[in-house]
Amino acid sequence: MKIFVEKYRLEKGLSLSELARRSDMAKSHLSYIEDGTTSPTIDTLCKISKALEVPCCELFSCDD
């Protein structure tokens, strides 16, 4: 599964620090999600989507 946090973060012109602040998450955790080191939970995806102001389903794709 591909997660598109970085794509939307950059489109919104947000730094990783700003997204961390808006989503109340650690910057390091967001970095791991963006680089694919860790897979986020649904709750985490919902926090990120709210902070990015995009629907949660837009943040991931099941296409290979």
N, CA, C and O atoms as CSV, one atom per row, in Angstrom:
chain,resi,resn,atom,element,x,y,z
A,1,MET,N,N,0.849,-1.172,0.000
A,1,MET,CA,C,0.000,0.000,0.000
A,1,MET,C,C,0.897,1.239,0.000
A,1,MET,O,O,1.879,1.297,0.740
A,2,LYS,N,N,0.570,2.192,-0.801
A,2,LYS,CA,C,1.307,3.449,-0.912
A,2,LYS,C,C,0.576,4.521,-0.114
A,2,LYS,O,O,-0.635,4.694,-0.255
A,3,ILE,N,N,1.317,5.239,0.725
A,3,ILE,CA,C,0.767,6.326,1.537
A,3,ILE,C,C,1.269,7.649,0.953
A,3,ILE,O,O,2.460,7.797,0.681
A,4,PHE,N,N,0.367,8.600,0.765
A,4,PHE,CA,C,0.689,9.853,0.091
A,4,PHE,C,C,0.734,11.066,1.016
A,4,PHE,O,O,0.288,12.146,0.630
A,5,VAL,N,N,1.251,10.913,2.204
A,5,VAL,CA,C,1.328,12.032,3.147
A,5,VAL,C,C,2.246,13.121,2.598
A,5,VAL,O,O,1.873,14.294,2.577
A,6,GLU,N,N,3.427,12.743,2.161
A,6,GLU,CA,C,4.387,13.740,1.679
A,6,GLU,C,C,3.843,14.515,0.482
A,6,GLU,O,O,4.021,15.730,0.395
A,7,LYS,N,N,3.189,13.827,-0.427
A,7,LYS,CA,C,2.617,14.472,-1.619
A,7,LYS,C,C,1.678,15.606,-1.216
A,7,LYS,O,O,1.817,16.731,-1.697
A,8,TYR,N,N,0.730,15.315,-0.339
A,8,TYR,CA,C,-0.234,16.334,0.078
A,8,TYR,C,C,0.397,17.394,0.971
A,8,TYR,O,O,0.020,18.564,0.911
A,9,ARG,N,N,1.345,16.995,1.789
A,9,ARG,CA,C,2.027,17.971,2.643
A,9,ARG,C,C,2.741,19.012,1.779
A,9,ARG,O,O,2.652,20.212,2.038
A,10,LEU,N,N,3.443,18.543,0.761
A,10,LEU,CA,C,4.163,19.465,-0.116
A,10,LEU,C,C,3.203,20.314,-0.946
A,10,LEU,O,O,3.456,21.499,-1.162
A,11,GLU,N,N,2.105,19.717,-1.412
A,11,GLU,CA,C,1.107,20.482,-2.158
A,11,GLU,C,C,0.521,21.611,-1.323
A,11,GLU,O,O,0.200,22.681,-1.841
A,12,LYS,N,N,0.386,21.360,-0.026
A,12,LYS,CA,C,-0.166,22.371,0.884
A,12,LYS,C,C,0.903,23.362,1.348
A,12,LYS,O,O,0.595,24.341,2.028
A,13,GLY,N,N,2.163,23.103,0.978
A,13,GLY,CA,C,3.249,23.998,1.364
A,13,GLY,C,C,3.613,23.920,2.831
A,13,GLY,O,O,4.062,24.904,3.416
A,14,LEU,N,N,3.421,22.751,3.430
A,14,LEU,CA,C,3.704,22.580,4.850
A,14,LEU,C,C,5.047,21.899,5.074
A,14,LEU,O,O,5.438,21.001,4.329
A,15,SER,N,N,5.731,22.333,6.094
A,15,SER,CA,C,6.943,21.636,6.524
A,15,SER,C,C,6.519,20.419,7.350
A,15,SER,O,O,5.376,20.322,7.799
A,16,LEU,N,N,7.442,19.514,7.535
A,16,LEU,CA,C,7.170,18.354,8.384
A,16,LEU,C,C,6.870,18.811,9.814
A,16,LEU,O,O,6.013,18.238,10.487
A,17,SER,N,N,7.570,19.828,10.263
A,17,SER,CA,C,7.333,20.367,11.612
A,17,SER,C,C,5.924,20.937,11.746
A,17,SER,O,O,5.265,20.736,12.766
A,18,GLU,N,N,5.466,21.641,10.727
A,18,GLU,CA,C,4.123,22.222,10.777
A,18,GLU,C,C,3.055,21.133,10.748
A,18,GLU,O,O,2.061,21.225,11.469
A,19,LEU,N,N,3.246,20.110,9.928
A,19,LEU,CA,C,2.284,19.002,9.913
A,19,LEU,C,C,2.275,18.293,11.259
A,19,LEU,O,O,1.214,17.911,11.752
A,20,ALA,N,N,3.427,18.116,11.846
A,20,ALA,CA,C,3.511,17.492,13.173
A,20,ALA,C,C,2.723,18.307,14.196
A,20,ALA,O,O,1.995,17.752,15.018
A,21,ARG,N,N,2.875,19.615,14.136
A,21,ARG,CA,C,2.148,20.487,15.064
A,21,ARG,C,C,0.645,20.385,14.843
A,21,ARG,O,O,-0.121,20.247,15.796
A,22,ARG,N,N,0.225,20.454,13.578
A,22,ARG,CA,C,-1.210,20.419,13.255
A,22,ARG,C,C,-1.857,19.081,13.583
A,22,ARG,O,O,-3.032,19.030,13.944
A,23,SER,N,N,-1.103,18.011,13.460
A,23,SER,CA,C,-1.669,16.678,13.694
A,23,SER,C,C,-1.407,16.165,15.105
A,23,SER,O,O,-1.865,15.083,15.470
A,24,ASP,N,N,-0.665,16.945,15.901
A,24,ASP,CA,C,-0.302,16.564,17.264
A,24,ASP,C,C,0.426,15.217,17.268
A,24,ASP,O,O,0.121,14.317,18.051
A,25,MET,N,N,1.399,15.118,16.362
A,25,MET,CA,C,2.193,13.893,16.240
A,25,MET,C,C,3.666,14.264,16.242
A,25,MET,O,O,4.025,15.414,15.991
A,26,ALA,N,N,4.509,13.297,16.522
A,26,ALA,CA,C,5.949,13.528,16.486
A,26,ALA,C,C,6.422,13.654,15.037
A,26,ALA,O,O,6.001,12.904,14.156
A,27,LYS,N,N,7.292,14.607,14.823
A,27,LYS,CA,C,7.861,14.820,13.489
A,27,LYS,C,C,8.563,13.554,12.993
A,27,LYS,O,O,8.466,13.210,11.815
A,28,SER,N,N,9.257,12.874,13.874
A,28,SER,CA,C,9.973,11.654,13.486
A,28,SER,C,C,9.001,10.565,13.020
A,28,SER,O,O,9.289,9.839,12.068
A,29,HIS,N,N,7.862,10.454,13.684
A,29,HIS,CA,C,6.868,9.449,13.290
A,29,HIS,C,C,6.321,9.757,11.894
A,29,HIS,O,O,6.172,8.858,11.066
A,30,LEU,N,N,6.025,11.020,11.644
A,30,LEU,CA,C,5.552,11.417,10.316
A,30,LEU,C,C,6.612,11.139,9.253
A,30,LEU,O,O,6.292,10.703,8.147
A,31,SER,N,N,7.863,11.391,9.593
A,31,SER,CA,C,8.954,11.123,8.661
A,31,SER,C,C,9.022,9.643,8.318
A,31,SER,O,O,9.216,9.287,7.156
A,32,TYR,N,N,8.865,8.778,9.310
A,32,TYR,CA,C,8.871,7.330,9.074
A,32,TYR,C,C,7.703,6.905,8.185
A,32,TYR,O,O,7.848,6.014,7.349
A,33,ILE,N,N,6.557,7.537,8.366
A,33,ILE,CA,C,5.395,7.235,7.525
A,33,ILE,C,C,5.677,7.670,6.093
A,33,ILE,O,O,5.400,6.927,5.151
A,34,GLU,N,N,6.223,8.866,5.927
A,34,GLU,CA,C,6.507,9.374,4.592
A,34,GLU,C,C,7.523,8.526,3.845
A,34,GLU,O,O,7.388,8.321,2.638
A,35,ASP,N,N,8.527,8.037,4.537
A,35,ASP,CA,C,9.539,7.245,3.829
A,35,ASP,C,C,9.225,5.751,3.789
A,35,ASP,O,O,10.012,4.958,3.272
A,36,GLY,N,N,8.066,5.372,4.338
A,36,GLY,CA,C,7.627,3.977,4.254
A,36,GLY,C,C,8.244,3.045,5.277
A,36,GLY,O,O,8.085,1.828,5.181
A,37,THR,N,N,8.952,3.602,6.264
A,37,THR,CA,C,9.571,2.789,7.303
A,37,THR,C,C,8.530,2.166,8.224
A,37,THR,O,O,8.725,1.068,8.746
A,38,THR,N,N,7.423,2.876,8.419
A,38,THR,CA,C,6.348,2.373,9.270
A,38,THR,C,C,5.008,2.590,8.577
A,38,THR,O,O,4.853,3.495,7.757
A,39,SER,N,N,4.058,1.751,8.920
A,39,SER,CA,C,2.702,1.876,8.384
A,39,SER,C,C,1.812,2.500,9.446
A,39,SER,O,O,1.789,2.036,10.585
A,40,PRO,N,N,1.082,3.545,9.086
A,40,PRO,CA,C,0.226,4.211,10.072
A,40,PRO,C,C,-1.047,3.427,10.357
A,40,PRO,O,O,-1.528,2.667,9.517
A,41,THR,N,N,-1.578,3.625,11.548
A,41,THR,CA,C,-2.877,3.062,11.890
A,41,THR,C,C,-3.955,3.927,11.244
A,41,THR,O,O,-3.667,5.018,10.752
A,42,ILE,N,N,-5.169,3.453,11.245
A,42,ILE,CA,C,-6.289,4.236,10.716
A,42,ILE,C,C,-6.447,5.526,11.512
A,42,ILE,O,O,-6.700,6.585,10.937
A,43,ASP,N,N,-6.301,5.443,12.822
A,43,ASP,CA,C,-6.405,6.628,13.671
A,43,ASP,C,C,-5.353,7.667,13.280
A,43,ASP,O,O,-5.647,8.861,13.207
A,44,THR,N,N,-4.150,7.212,13.033
A,44,THR,CA,C,-3.074,8.107,12.622
A,44,THR,C,C,-3.381,8.740,11.272
A,44,THR,O,O,-3.186,9.942,11.093
A,45,LEU,N,N,-3.859,7.945,10.324
A,45,LEU,CA,C,-4.231,8.483,9.013
A,45,LEU,C,C,-5.327,9.537,9.136
A,45,LEU,O,O,-5.310,10.542,8.425
A,46,CYS,N,N,-6.271,9.308,10.029
A,46,CYS,CA,C,-7.348,10.281,10.233
A,46,CYS,C,C,-6.814,11.597,10.796
A,46,CYS,O,O,-7.255,12.667,10.376
A,47,LYS,N,N,-5.872,11.536,11.738
A,47,LYS,CA,C,-5.262,12.736,12.288
A,47,LYS,C,C,-4.526,13.511,11.190
A,47,LYS,O,O,-4.630,14.734,11.096
A,48,ILE,N,N,-3.780,12.771,10.362
A,48,ILE,CA,C,-3.018,13.411,9.291
A,48,ILE,C,C,-3.954,14.022,8.258
A,48,ILE,O,O,-3.732,15.145,7.805
A,49,SER,N,N,-4.994,13.292,7.886
A,49,SER,CA,C,-5.912,13.811,6.871
A,49,SER,C,C,-6.622,15.069,7.356
A,49,SER,O,O,-6.845,15.999,6.581
A,50,LYS,N,N,-6.974,15.097,8.622
A,50,LYS,CA,C,-7.606,16.288,9.187
A,50,LYS,C,C,-6.633,17.472,9.157
A,50,LYS,O,O,-7.016,18.591,8.817
A,51,ALA,N,N,-5.388,17.215,9.512
A,51,ALA,CA,C,-4.376,18.273,9.510
A,51,ALA,C,C,-4.095,18.785,8.099
A,51,ALA,O,O,-3.808,19.966,7.908
A,52,LEU,N,N,-4.180,17.886,7.108
A,52,LEU,CA,C,-3.934,18.261,5.719
A,52,LEU,C,C,-5.195,18.757,5.004
A,52,LEU,O,O,-5.131,19.273,3.889
A,53,GLU,N,N,-6.334,18.589,5.668
A,53,GLU,CA,C,-7.634,18.972,5.106
A,53,GLU,C,C,-7.925,18.240,3.797
A,53,GLU,O,O,-8.354,18.842,2.813
A,54,VAL,N,N,-7.683,16.932,3.808
A,54,VAL,CA,C,-8.024,16.065,2.677
A,54,VAL,C,C,-8.739,14.831,3.230
A,54,VAL,O,O,-8.496,14.437,4.371
A,55,PRO,N,N,-9.618,14.220,2.431
A,55,PRO,CA,C,-10.269,12.997,2.900
A,55,PRO,C,C,-9.241,11.905,3.192
A,55,PRO,O,O,-8.246,11.765,2.481
A,56,CYS,N,N,-9.492,11.151,4.227
A,56,CYS,CA,C,-8.570,10.087,4.638
A,56,CYS,C,C,-8.262,9.131,3.483
A,56,CYS,O,O,-7.118,8.708,3.312
A,57,CYS,N,N,-9.279,8.794,2.696
A,57,CYS,CA,C,-9.086,7.841,1.603
A,57,CYS,C,C,-8.130,8.354,0.529
A,57,CYS,O,O,-7.600,7.566,-0.253
A,58,GLU,N,N,-7.906,9.670,0.485
A,58,GLU,CA,C,-6.979,10.241,-0.491
A,58,GLU,C,C,-5.525,9.969,-0.121
A,58,GLU,O,O,-4.638,10.091,-0.965
A,59,LEU,N,N,-5.277,9.604,1.127
A,59,LEU,CA,C,-3.903,9.434,1.604
A,59,LEU,C,C,-3.274,8.096,1.251
A,59,LEU,O,O,-2.070,7.911,1.431
A,60,PHE,N,N,-4.073,7.162,0.749
A,60,PHE,CA,C,-3.481,5.857,0.433
A,60,PHE,C,C,-4.060,5.261,-0.812
A,60,PHE,O,O,-5.146,5.624,-1.264
A,61,SER,N,N,-3.300,4.324,-1.362
A,61,SER,CA,C,-3.721,3.607,-2.558
A,61,SER,C,C,-3.329,2.144,-2.390
A,61,SER,O,O,-2.250,1.835,-1.885
A,62,CYS,N,N,-4.195,1.268,-2.810
A,62,CYS,CA,C,-3.914,-0.165,-2.776
A,62,CYS,C,C,-3.358,-0.662,-4.103
A,62,CYS,O,O,-3.035,-1.843,-4.233
A,63,ASP,N,N,-3.241,0.220,-5.086
A,63,ASP,CA,C,-2.694,-0.170,-6.374
A,63,ASP,C,C,-1.199,-0.414,-6.252
A,63,ASP,O,O,-0.486,0.334,-5.585
A,64,ASP,N,N,-0.743,-1.457,-6.897
A,64,ASP,CA,C,0.706,-1.755,-6.880
A,64,ASP,C,C,1.402,-1.134,-8.063
A,64,ASP,O,O,2.615,-1.280,-8.212
